[in-house]
Amino acid sequence: MLAVALDSYTIDAASQGVTAERAPAPLYMLLGPASRFAPAAAGWEFRAPMPIAIEREEDGSAIALDELFGNYGQGATPSEALADLALVLVGYYRILESATDTREVFDSLSFYFGRA
């Protein structure tokens, strides 16, 4: 999966390779099949680059924070945190999809993430 030194990273849409970039905060731009991060998220995809900040906790674990909608995933490594976040986004999508009073948020999320 992804090896991270945690300066700042972007997943290249064409090659899906990881390239280092300097920025104020650690950042991934997720694009493509969500199953790359979490096999259980097969059938879901990142449709547009979604900014995800990766932070390390004092205990060494990682948090992947969706900077657009405020969702997060946790894991022992950044890769595990991204996998957890992909599953959280599936759940968030399903909740918004079934609600009647969150259509604007659902439409916004659907631009970035949804069923493949």
C-alpha positions, 0 to 999 in steps of 0.5 A, spaced: 500 500 500 502 506 501 509 508 505 508 515 509 514 519 512 508 524 513 510 531 510 505 531 504 503 526 499 499 526 493 496 520 489 497 521 482 491 520 478 494 517 472 499 512 475 496 511 482 503 512 485 505 516 491 509 523 490 512 527 495 510 534 495 512 540 501 506 543 504 503 545 511 500 539 512 500 532 510 495 531 505 493 525 500 488 527 494 484 520 493 482 518 486 479 512 483 477 505 486 476 505 494 478 498 494 485 500 493 485 502 500 479 497 503 477 491 499 471 491 503 469 498 499 469 494 493 464 497 488 465 504 491 470 510 488 473 517 489 470 520 483 474 527 484 480 528 488 478 528 495 483 532 500 485 527 506 490 529 511 494 524 515 496 525 522 500 521 527 498 520 534 503 520 540 502 513 540 504 512 533 497 511 530 494 514 524 488 518 523 486 520 516 481 526 516 476 528 510 477 535 510 471 536 506 466 533 510 469 532 517 469 524 517 475 520 519 478 513 519 483 511 524 489 505 524 496 503 526 498 505 520 496 511 515 494 505 510 490 502 515 487 509 517 485 510 509 482 503 509 478 505 515 476 512 512 474 509 506 469 504 510 466 510 514 465 514 507 461 508 505 457 509 511 456 516 511 454 516 503 448 511 505 446 515 511 445 521 507 442 517 501 436 515 505 435 522 509 431 527 506 433 533 509 441 533 507 440 533 499 445 538 498 450 535 503 449 528 499 450 531 492 456 535 494 459 528 497 456 524 491 461 529 487 467 526 490 465 519 492 460 514 490 458 507 487 462 505 482 
